[in-house]
Amino acid sequence: MNQKVIMVTGAAGFIGSHVVDRLLSSGHEVVGVDDLSTGSEENLMGARKHKLFEFANCDITESNFFEILVQRTRPDVIVHLAGLVSVERGEKEPMLNYRLNLHATQLVAEAARKFGIGRVVFASSAAVYGASEDLPLSEKSARKPINLYGSAKGLSEQLLAGYVRSYGLNAVALRFFNVYGPRQDPSSPYSGVLSIFVNRLRKGEPITIFGDGWQTRDFISVHDVVSGICMAATCEDVASGDYNLCTGRSTSVIDVFNELRLHFPKAQDAEFGPERAGDIRDSLGDPTRAKEAFGFEAEVSIGEGLKELLES
Ligand SMILES: NC(=O)c1ccc[n+]([C@@H]2O[C@H](COP(=O)([O-])OP(=O)(O)OC[C@H]3O[C@@H](n4cnc5c(N)ncnc54)[C@H](O)[C@@H]3O)[C@@H](O)[C@H]2O)c1
């Protein structure tokens, strides 16, 4: 194996901390960066004990600490996962969304350009497709974001594509679909429908399904997303561009509820609330491009993934 130095921004977050663990267990050296705004030290407890792990508590958008860190550590790859993941908060605080989901990407790209970093892998989102009804969504489907979060992620992709054209940067944008798994914060209301359900069922609290429950999503286990990120970061040649990280399978919210209910026989029936403004009806991705480019294939079924979530 070709050992690399990999910088991971957002290292203490839900997805980032799993990426750090996987890279370390594969023998890579990891420089984790996080300001602990939504991430937590606890997620890095295992990594902290590892001799190939260095952690920097830093806001990448403040001062030039981040740039100095890149200059000092000279990673082979920067995996840029730091961002504002809450769509709702992005709508309420547009400047924060801009700073974390677009400006931060510019700073990462700029540091990569200045110090000749080989590759940037960026956490984009299926939110860039927004209202596109061209299911399954492939990378050729139109970008039609319906919120500021999706707009900033789409603009970040375009910004990175500009660095590819102008400076020859190798930039890989991965569009994650609905990620779930251990360490996801159930207080995040948009991305964590599965962890919210589990959390409420454990406490014996009622579940509210917004809309009729037949809306569908391409739910992907964090372990599959981590595999995709690590493949994109470490495979020898990965062409710059945008890639879906999805399963290619759709599951309705009702299906998820029924599956979970098997484990909570005393749970009450779900309550139904009004459809949430801005929610899309169906989302399903086509994973072909990522498979062809770096061999990615989702392996965890929704049943297995939910079981793991319940046991975590
Ligand atoms: N969870 C999902 O379903 C999903 C779907 C699509 C895309 N994404 C993207 O994946 C990435 C990771 O998401 P997550 O679910 O792990 O969220 P998360 O909130 O758990 O992780 C984000 C991490 O970034 C850190 N961070 C935020 N701003 C920072 C800054 N200025 N400087 C340094 N660190 C900063 C936070 O403290 C946190 O640890 C995000 O970019 C998100 O937009 C997530």
PDBQT file of the ligand as one rigid body, heavy atoms in Angstrom, charges set to zero:
ROOT
HETATM    1  N1  LIG A 401     -24.876  13.939   6.605  1.00  0.00    +0.000 N 
HETATM    2  C1  LIG A 401     -25.380  13.944   5.372  1.00  0.00    +0.000 C 
HETATM    3  O1  LIG A 401     -26.407  13.287   5.085  1.00  0.00    +0.000 OA
HETATM    4  C2  LIG A 401     -24.700  14.723   4.287  1.00  0.00    +0.000 A 
HETATM    5  C3  LIG A 401     -25.246  14.694   3.001  1.00  0.00    +0.000 A 
HETATM    6  C4  LIG A 401     -24.636  15.416   1.996  1.00  0.00    +0.000 A 
HETATM    7  C5  LIG A 401     -23.481  16.135   2.245  1.00  0.00    +0.000 A 
HETATM    8  N2  LIG A 401     -22.972  16.169   3.509  1.00  0.00    +0.000 N 
HETATM    9  C6  LIG A 401     -21.755  16.979   3.727  1.00  0.00    +0.000 C 
HETATM   10  O2  LIG A 401     -20.773  16.176   4.364  1.00  0.00    +0.000 OA
HETATM   11  C7  LIG A 401     -19.952  16.985   5.201  1.00  0.00    +0.000 C 
HETATM   12  C8  LIG A 401     -19.890  16.367   6.585  1.00  0.00    +0.000 C 
HETATM   13  O3  LIG A 401     -21.214  16.319   7.117  1.00  0.00    +0.000 OA
HETATM   14  P1  LIG A 401     -21.590  15.648   8.508  1.00  0.00    +0.000 P 
HETATM   15  O4  LIG A 401     -22.932  15.072   8.352  1.00  0.00    +0.000 OA
HETATM   16  O5  LIG A 401     -20.463  14.823   8.966  1.00  0.00    +0.000 OA
HETATM   17  O6  LIG A 401     -21.756  16.959   9.407  1.00  0.00    +0.000 OA
HETATM   18  P2  LIG A 401     -21.070  17.351  10.792  1.00  0.00    +0.000 P 
HETATM   19  O7  LIG A 401     -21.704  18.646  11.211  1.00  0.00    +0.000 OA
HETATM   20  O8  LIG A 401     -21.097  16.212  11.740  1.00  0.00    +0.000 OA
HETATM   21  O9  LIG A 401     -19.563  17.591  10.343  1.00  0.00    +0.000 OA
HETATM   22  C9  LIG A 401     -19.053  18.828   9.909  1.00  0.00    +0.000 C 
HETATM   23  C10 LIG A 401     -17.797  19.103  10.707  1.00  0.00    +0.000 C 
HETATM   24  O10 LIG A 401     -17.193  20.307  10.242  1.00  0.00    +0.000 OA
HETATM   25  C11 LIG A 401     -16.758  21.068  11.368  1.00  0.00    +0.000 C 
HETATM   26  N3  LIG A 401     -16.689  22.456  10.930  1.00  0.00    +0.000 N 
HETATM   27  C12 LIG A 401     -17.715  23.249  10.542  1.00  0.00    +0.000 A 
HETATM   28  N4  LIG A 401     -17.257  24.460  10.199  1.00  0.00    +0.000 NA
HETATM   29  C13 LIG A 401     -15.905  24.432  10.339  1.00  0.00    +0.000 A 
HETATM   30  C14 LIG A 401     -14.874  25.372  10.127  1.00  0.00    +0.000 A 
HETATM   31  N5  LIG A 401     -15.129  26.618   9.705  1.00  0.00    +0.000 N 
HETATM   32  N6  LIG A 401     -13.598  25.006  10.364  1.00  0.00    +0.000 NA
HETATM   33  C15 LIG A 401     -13.318  23.750  10.817  1.00  0.00    +0.000 A 
HETATM   34  N7  LIG A 401     -14.257  22.813  11.035  1.00  0.00    +0.000 NA
HETATM   35  C16 LIG A 401     -15.537  23.153  10.802  1.00  0.00    +0.000 A 
HETATM   36  C17 LIG A 401     -17.793  20.784  12.423  1.00  0.00    +0.000 C 
HETATM   37  O11 LIG A 401     -17.360  21.038  13.754  1.00  0.00    +0.000 OA
HETATM   38  C18 LIG A 401     -18.092  19.311  12.200  1.00  0.00    +0.000 C 
HETATM   39  O12 LIG A 401     -17.224  18.491  12.964  1.00  0.00    +0.000 OA
HETATM   40  C19 LIG A 401     -20.564  18.391   5.183  1.00  0.00    +0.000 C 
HETATM   41  O13 LIG A 401     -19.834  19.189   4.287  1.00  0.00    +0.000 OA
HETATM   42  C20 LIG A 401     -21.972  18.145   4.668  1.00  0.00    +0.000 C 
HETATM   43  O14 LIG A 401     -22.485  19.273   4.004  1.00  0.00    +0.000 OA
HETATM   44  C21 LIG A 401     -23.545  15.478   4.546  1.00  0.00    +0.000 A 
ENDROOT
TORSDOF 0
